[in-house]
Amino acid sequence: MDRFLFLTFDGLSRGAVYAAFALALVLIWRATRIVNFAQGAMAVATAYVAYSVADATGSYWLGFIVALVAGLLIGAGVERVVMRFVDHSSPLNGVVVALGLVLIIQGVLGMIYGNEFRPAPAPFSRDAFNIGGVALLSRYDLFVFAAVGAVVVLLTLLFTRTPTGLRMRAAAFAPDVSRLLGVPVGGMLTLGWALAAAVGSLAGMLVIPTELGLHPTAMDIVFISAFTAAVLGGLDSPIGAVLGGLIVGLLLSYISGYLGATVAPMAVLALLVVVLLSRPDGLFSRSKARTA
């Protein structure tokens, strides 16, 4: 029972990080109807900037803020310079361009920072509290839960309670009609990419201290797990992304703990295939996902 409780809390902690990254994917999908496969590489780039600033100034939190700002700028820049000129008549065009961005970003990071893992300390202790002899959550885990919860609330309010959020969704669903109604479609798409990249930067800052450290490919495996979480919960549902992240985190924790860490990645891919075949709209999607 002690082992089960430890794996459960470890899975929830890991799942919260996946949920944060899945939220970035959901945000850009709701705003632009595109799955950004370059989200992980963009997040790593901002993490390198953050830890460079932290090393130069001695302030983790200044680096943390710089990472979010860098995410906004990179997201807006990618949409303005690259994605705006992609032919969206076929969804594969955006996927191919995003994968190309992954290779470019990882190559540039490797040339600048090298390809060795760099330490990425956490702002709070990762030593878990022991209750009844069972290691539960750490201070850093609580920080992750609080950050993810705040993002969920803010995104929900943005898309359901603000005119800007409604314009972003209108620009994604029906750009031509939105232009006729006076919605600045280009600006809304840029804003969607910027916000998604900022949330992805937050997710990167949350997950990298729990992995091996900074590396140009540090987010590749995390992206697969987060993408699975987003698909599981529904790409149009922020709450679904959070629940999907927690489910994936628990699945990975249980399988790693009982069957071995080498089996866990295959389990995530198997879950992704099952969901895509049985319920491609996601388990928590209220309606069929729109493609226009």
Sequence and secondary structure as in RCSB ss.txt:
>XXXX:A:sequence
MDRFLFLTFDGLSRGAVYAAFALALVLIWRATRIVNFAQGAMAVATAYVAYSVADATGSYWLGFIVALVAGLLIG
AGVERVVMRFVDHSSPLNGVVVALGLVLIIQGVLGMIYGNEFRPAPAPFSRDAFNIGGVALLSRYDLFVFAAVGA
VVVLLTLLFTRTPTGLRMRAAAFAPDVSRLLGVPVGGMLTLGWALAAAVGSLAGMLVIPTELGLHPTAMDIVFIS
AFTAAVLGGLDSPIGAVLGGLIVGLLLSYISGYLGATVAPMAVLALLVVVLLSRPDGLFSRSKARTA
>XXXX:A:secstr
 HHHHHHHHHHHHHHHHHHHHHHHHHHHHHHHS   TTHHHHHHHHHHHHHHHHHHHS HHHHHHHHHHHHHHHH
HHHHHHTGGGS TTSHHHHHHHHHHHHHHHHHHHHHHH SS B    SS   EEEETTEEEEEHHHHHHHHHHHH
HHHHHHHHHHH HHHHHHHHHHH HHHHHHTT  HHHHHHHHHHHHHHHHHHHHHHHGGGSS B TTTTHHHHHH
HHHHHHHH TT HHHHHHHHHHHHHHHHHHHHHT TTTHHHHHHHHHHHHHHH TT TT SS     
